[in-house]
Amino acid sequence: MNTPDSRQLDAVKIITLPRIHDPRGNLTFVESGAQIPFSLNRAYWIYDVPAGEERGGHSHHEMSQLLIAVGGSFNVNVCDGENWRTFTLNRPYEGLFIPPGIWRTLDNFSSGGVCLSLVSTPYEESDYIRDFEEFKKTCRKTIQ
């Protein structure tokens, strides 16, 4: 199982995706294993998030993820068990890479905000850690 240490939070980073500029409208793309550091196995999107609501609230044992604000904006809060960082996503040509073993919450969705999630694994409930206290215990065991 992958679990975080202080260096792993540094692995959470913004990835700038290719942009093709055109007067008719711009185009951005992603290719599995090229722009993202994993093979793409699943995609889903979150939208129509009511004001004040939060999404996420979990970590993964194995799944890597790239989050992209394809419309509007939102914040992604990441934690390694002790330290928190917040990233604001608001450009459709930038994605936030989150490796396994990092807690994440998404909040502050703008009106019309759409979060595209590109992930490395098919859905598997057993890959999720949904309890923050359990997540922190897992982190402490790894550090000891």
VENVENRA-V802266 format. One record per pair of residues at least 12 apart in sequence whose ideal C-beta (glycine too) atoms are under 6 Angstrom apart, sorted by the first residue. I is the first residue (numbers start at 1). J is the second residue. Records with the same first field share a line. If there is no record, write none. Layout:
I=J + J
This chain:
1=61
2=100 + 101
3=101 + 138 + 142
4=80 + 81 + 101 + 102 + 139
8=80 + 101
9=80 + 83
11=99
12=78 + 98 + 102
13=97
14=94 + 96
15=95 + 97
16=94
17=30 + 35 + 93
19=93
28=92 + 93
36=66
38=64 + 120
40=118
41=120 + 121 + 122
42=119 + 122
43=118
44=117
45=114 + 116
46=115
47=114
49=109
54=105 + 107
55=106
56=104 + 105 + 106
57=105
58=128 + 130
59=103 + 129 + 135
60=100 + 127
61=127
62=100 + 127
63=100 + 119 + 120 + 121 + 127
64=99 + 120
65=98 + 117 + 119
66=95 + 97 + 118
67=96 + 115 + 117
68=95 + 116
69=89 + 90
70=92 + 114 + 116
71=112 + 114
72=110 + 112 + 113
73=90 + 110 + 113
74=106 + 108 + 109 + 113 + 115
75=88 + 107 + 108
76=96 + 106
77=105
78=102 + 104
79=103
81=136 + 139
103=135
